[in-house]
Amino acid sequence: MPKGRVAGFRASSRAVQAGFLVLAALLFGGGGSGAGLANLVVQLVALALLAVNGSAVGAFFRSAPRGLVILLGVTLLLPLLQLVPLPPAIWQALPGREFAAQALEATGGADVWMPFSLDPNRTAIAFFSLIPALAALVLAWQLSREGRRGLLMVVVACGLVVVLLGAQQLASGNRHLVFYAENLGSPDLQGTFANRNTGGLMLNIALVALVGVFPLRQIRAIWTLGGMATAVLLIVGVVLTRSRSSMTLLLIPAALALWRWLRWRRPAFDKRAAIVVAAVLLVVAGAMGVLATNQRVQSAFGRFDAVEDEQRPLIWKDTVVAIGRFMPVGSGIGSFDDVFQADEALENLSYGRAQRAHDDFLEAALESGVVGIVLVLGWAFVLARSGVQALLRGGSGLAAVGTFALIALQSITDYPLRSQTLLCLFGLMLALLIGGQGPDSEEDGARSAQRPRRTSGRPDAARHSSTDLLKR
């Protein structure tokens, strides 16, 4: 087999493997940190794929942008460094360790070596949860245009699986085909997720993937009808999750679709275009009219009336106090649920535990201190810089831009990256973003479509060919 074909075969094989990893993450990774064994399945699949593709791992760390490699390396090393045992004189002198020191002193074990993290087990789990994201990134970052489009279609298909499965669950009152026990009897569309916010975000990501993969040239009726039907199903699914953040974030795929259409399609608003726009608006208006009378939809939008009962602002307030206690080093990745109790105000106590800060940025500051803040800013800079380039370039990178915008915005009120599924999608979309500078950009496609065809390598070949035809 020729060398070029071998390379192409290996690339297509990596695309299939990345798609398999995404499907495994969808089926087993939607339970969050409470579903340890299911998450382990995803991590073992990722480890196996990394082992099989050892050369691709080395090629990534040698060839990928240096800034990204350094940022990724620090992100992977941080939880491992927090697990290194420290002598008593050092760990007891760290900010916020006085309660742990007092507890050990009461049991006669104050002179033991302790890791930096106050919850080393969860810190170790946090490290292993990053492996699927790394595997998706390594497998997908140098794929061909067809491979990238194929993976985006896999993401769209995953969204449809969530909607169709969720519809069957709702039909049984969430009594059958339910993946997680806490969802039994829930009024929300759950699909393969334990959290409605995460499920709704997954459907939004499927929508931006649909925007990125939809063809703008030589559009066929099957694409138009199929794309509209898929978009409607995904939007209805988002509403049925009853996630307020996910419903609000529907603005992101809508804005991305409008940007892509106006920038690269440059439509001429003639009679035909007016008819198409009117038909789309009529379908959307009809669907909204039907949905407005649905009891489940009314219940979903009714959740916006309960904003004043939110506990999140109270949790954020106490989290800021806890951050001050552990600054500048933090308490250790994954330790929030343990250390937060010490600074939770009595007037803010409720029947349950907060468990999370419901703001991933605050939680990163609490658990990793200044290093966590620098990492967040570093990722924001890298993603914003590459995202602006992708917005101007087009192609599969547009779906990545939409995905990162969705994750960043929902991270303000929730914790999406605590899901193994969304971590895997983060790695996949990062690969499409940094690897999308090849021949899949829409500007390159436009130039190739406008480039005159030649029948040979000589500049005047086309003219000679037409002259010969005339002579005949």
Order of alpha helices (4+ residues) and beta strands (2+ residues): alpha-alpha-alpha-alpha-beta-alpha-alpha-beta-alpha-alpha-alpha-alpha-alpha-alpha-alpha-alpha-alpha-alpha-alpha-alpha-alpha-alpha-alpha-alpha
